Amino acid sequence: MKILNWVLVILGVAGLMSVRVFENKIFYDPFLEYFHKADKTIAFPAFDWGKLILGHVLRFLLNLFFSCLIIHFLFKNKTWTLQGGVLITIIFLITFPIYLYCIYDRFEVGYLFSFYMRRFVIQPLIILLIVPMFYYRQQLLKRA
């Protein structure tokens, strides 16, 4: 049974990697190229607010699913999986409106600030904090 858990964790990691690899084919995001060039002098891209928001929400949901898959099969604890999902959702609910404001403001708030807000919206960075946190919690519970 332990092998199946690791296979599912690897599947979750592969899913997160797939979201990243195929991002320009799956999601509407005119800012991919804008930030990829890392040139503040290029023109601000034209975009559709509805498609942009829908694309980011879809991406978030896929990242959330694969992140919860990783958490669940690493720790085999439904409560922790739920807590991880809630934490990831809270971070998204905080950063997404900030990023949308950055877009509305045409990144006048700061190019790097906008770039990093975008990273928190489109990448599942919080999983890099959640997994070690739950691992540490698991080790504490084993000692008790």
Secondary structure, 3 states (H helix, E strand, C coil): CHHHHHHHHHHHHHHHHHHHHCHHHHCCCCHHHHHHHCCCCCCCCCCCHHHHHHHHHHHHHHHHHHHHHHHHHHHCCHHHHHHHHHHHHHHHHHHHHHHHHHHHCCCCCCHHHHHHHHHHHHCCCCHHHHHHHHHHHHHHHHHC
